[in-house]
Amino acid sequence: MPMSFLRAFSLLAVLFGVTSVGLADDAALTQLKTESDAAKTQSTAAAAAHQEGAGKLRMLEQQLLKAKRELDLANKRLKEQQDALPKQQEALTKATEPKTAADKALEEATKGAAEANKGVEEAAKRAEEAAKTNDAKQIEEAKKAQDESKKTLEQKNKVVEEKKKALEGVTKPFADADAVVKKTNETIAAAQQTITTSNEAIAKLDPEVTALKGQVPQLEAASTTARQAYIAKQKGVEQHLKGMGQWVSFSQEVAPVFYQRCLACHNARMAKGRFNMENYAAIMKGGESGAAIEPGKTDSNLCQQIADGTMPQDADPLTAEQIALVNKWVQLGAQLDVGVEPTAALIRVIPKFTQPAAPEAYPVPVSVAAVAISPDGKLLATGGYHELLLWDMEQGTIVRRIGNVAERVHHIVFHPDNQRIVIAAGTPGQVGEAKVFQIADGKLLADLVTTEDSVFGVALSPDGNRLATCGADRTVHIFDVATWKEEVLIEDHADWVMDVAWSPDGKRIATASRDKTSKVFDSKTGDGVATFSAHSDAVYTVGFLADNEHVISGGSDKQLRVWKIADSKQARNMGLGGEVLRLRILPDNRVVCASADKTARLYNAADGKQLKNFQGSKDWLYTVDFHPATNKVVTGSFDGEIRLWNAESEKVEKSWTGSPGIAAPQTAAK
């Protein structure tokens, strides 16, 4: 067989194989897209059904609430009017008696006047007849009788006028009393009608609302399931396209490039060219020069600027690989991954990255900004550089170093189960996080919040079932600890939220903010309850007193202020020698606070009296905790020193530097 024939045959075989693979890929892709489209249709229908059901439920609940309110008001109005009616009727009876008497008197007087008038007419007639007789005596007598009858009529008319005036005097009180009774009866009738109508509405709406309350969660679950099924199908499409070289993931590949190289100059606070790149929607919107990206066109404005090095400005250009990646993403349609919200911040859609490791031995001590004593009093947790440190309380030795933490740990809380620990941390201007670790082995259990700046506060509800976080993004998040699902988002402060705390009954949370206010919110709905604005500077720390009705806050104005939630008024204040940076409230309303004047103090919040004074530290005290069972106080300071105090004697029992590898306190790194 000729060699040329063999070569041609081999080439055809290769081409046929490639074509077969391509056809198979196309067929598989078509099948995946068909399944994804069907799943999307089902998801859309399920979402619409849920939205319709939820909307109808809201409407019926509002109608039911309105009917119940109207029923309550009608019942209240009915009782008020029925209670008032007897007295009104009594007043009407009293007004009726003189009116009746006056009416009768006027009637009699009028009758007398009529008779007198008749007498005048008869006398006039007799006078006429007498005149015809020409009898002087008879004429005189007739005239005399006529004059007397006129006089009598005049007297009778006078009496009538007097009786009329008397009647006028009693008619208005009677009319007023009668009008009041009539109005009350009308109101009673209207209230009774409203009660009937409202009861009928409630009887109709109640079962409908009850039925929908059972159906809506099922519709929501069905919608979620359908949505997840669609996302899974569409991810299959995206993965298949990826395998074919026809897909670039925005969240996994492109967003990390934009976050690392572009966001510093193109964010909501500083959007050069009015081009904000904080999320996909903002990127696609473009800036003052118009659209930055036109799907399918690699000559789009953004592609050109990253290609010629115009972006990022005043920084190294993107690598050739990064430029090629962005261009390919644009060429393929600049699509967003399924399941990713267009308005979600880049930091929340990019892959979670592992934080830098902490140094084995610190070259210099770092400030201790957070301390917490475990519920059993055996462990002390402190914040280090990119790590959380667990110490043996008695020995002051390290038990465990937990890494994968942002640069600075701002707040630490132990879960009441003594098995988990929660931190708020951040690398300034880059990332903020709230994480949950297992105490026994340092395992990361939950990575809850990722923001573009620090997370400053975390707080567990008294029962340990809910977690609140706050930070530089001015928000408060509340999570269900069982599922780590976010339940409530509060966006009410104008500046960083520095601290968050739960009321003892778990129904409310309080916040401290750099906007100079402390606020209280309903923990279920996120609705505002109270705002305290008497601080003259940033508020750093906050907590509730045992009665759930008073809050204590402290901050840059060097004051601890106790205020009443009901009226947002200050109840008392305690002045300190420096900024109040952290407070901890005990169940008996004692409060210990750390201050920039290098001193920790213990107060009775009920009367503002200072009970203890823990002084002698060499630098600002950033943080403090108190363990009532062991009567121990722990402070952490700017110079990196940790001090363990006896709360009764106010003496230091132990002190050490909270930076591994350093034996004695030095100047702390900022």
Secondary structure, DSSP 8 states (H G I E B T S, - for coil): --HHHHHHHHHHHHHHHHHHHHHHHHHHHHHHHHHHHHHHHHHHHHHHHHHHHHHHHHHHHHHHHHHHHHHHHHHHHHHHHHHHHHHHHHHHHHHHHHHHHHHHHHHHHHHHHHHHHHHHHHHHHHHHHHHHHT-HHHHHHHHHHHHHHHHHHHHHHHHHHHHHHHHHHHHHHHHHHHHHHHHHHHHHHHHHHHHHHHHHHHHHHHHHHHHHHHHHHHHHHHHHHHHHHHHHHHHHHHHHHHHTT----IIIIIHHHHHHHTTTTBSSSSBGGG---SBHHHHHH-BTTB-S-BTTBTTSHHHHHHHTT-SSTTS----HHHHHHHHHHHHTT----TT--TTSBHHHHS---------SS-SS-B----EEE-TTSSEEEEE-BSSEEEEETTT--EEEEE-S--SEEEEEEE-TTSSEEEEEEEETTTEEEEEEEETTT--EEEEEEEESS-EEEEEE-TTSSEEEEEETTS-EEEEETTTTEEEEEE---SS-EEEEEE-TTSSEEEEEETTS-EEEEETTT--EEEEE---SS-EEEEEE-TTSSEEEEEETTSEEEEEETTTTEEEEEEE-SS-EEEEEE-TTSEEEEEETTS-EEEEETTTTEEEEEE---SS-EEEEEEETTTTEEEEEETTSEEEEEETTTTEEEEEEESSTT--S----B-
